[in-house]
Amino acid sequence: MRFDVLTLFPGIFTSFLEESLLKSAIDGGLVQVSLHNIRDWADDRHGTVDDTPYGGGAGMVMKVDKVVPCVEDVQAAAPTAGRLLLMSPQGRRLDQPLVEELAREERLLLLCGRYEGFDERVVEILRPQEVSLGDFILNGGEVAAMAVIESVIRLIPGVLGDADSARYDSFSSGNRILEEPQYTRPREYRGHEVPEILLSGDHGRVDQWRAQQRVLRTRERRPDLLEKSQENTAAPAEKRSGAGENNK
Ligand code: ADE
């Protein structure tokens, strides 16, 4: 799968691309990421790609006559034009169903804005899908683009090891539920003990406990997910004590 990132700050991505899972995926030929500096499409010696807004107001707006040619040239540089995403707080919220949809594409172009955003004609002409990381304002789209890349590559066959792929199943399509708590050595730390059942060696009971914990956690923290979850009906009924709110 190929990603093209269009940004004024390609340097932000340098270490992101050179670490861990993403680096292995790139080295293994499963993923290709090309960075493009929008400023390279400026035509003055200052590298101007933004200007003051018509009608006045604070901030700078990224220029349509620089951004559109940049995107079109990048699109034309590979056999498939790809799907164009524009990172913006006004976009569709990134969630696992959208990630799964994006992972089916051969090529994604991620357009990152800075300043006050893009001249609206960028959207009118290029018709990108606008994607938001959430209801908060970042300095630019770069962090959102990294979130798209990282969440999408995890779904490309071969990128995750088998164990990690299996773990991901608990948040895959139609099964949106939080993970159970995990523990590793030591058994006791500052008076906090690992739940006895995890030391029992009884895999059946451990699996049952984990399933219960997933439901309990999700009910406590994200009840909205539980309503949609298949595991809601599949998991064993949990034992609730008293008023049932003190689950741990
Ligand atoms: N750019 C600025 N804020 C953003 C957000 N919340 N999501 C995506 N891109 C952004």
Residues whose N, C-alpha, C, O or C-beta is under 5 A from the ligand:
A	BS01	ADE	M87 S88 P89 V131 S132 L133 G134 F136 I137 L138 N139 G140 G141 A144
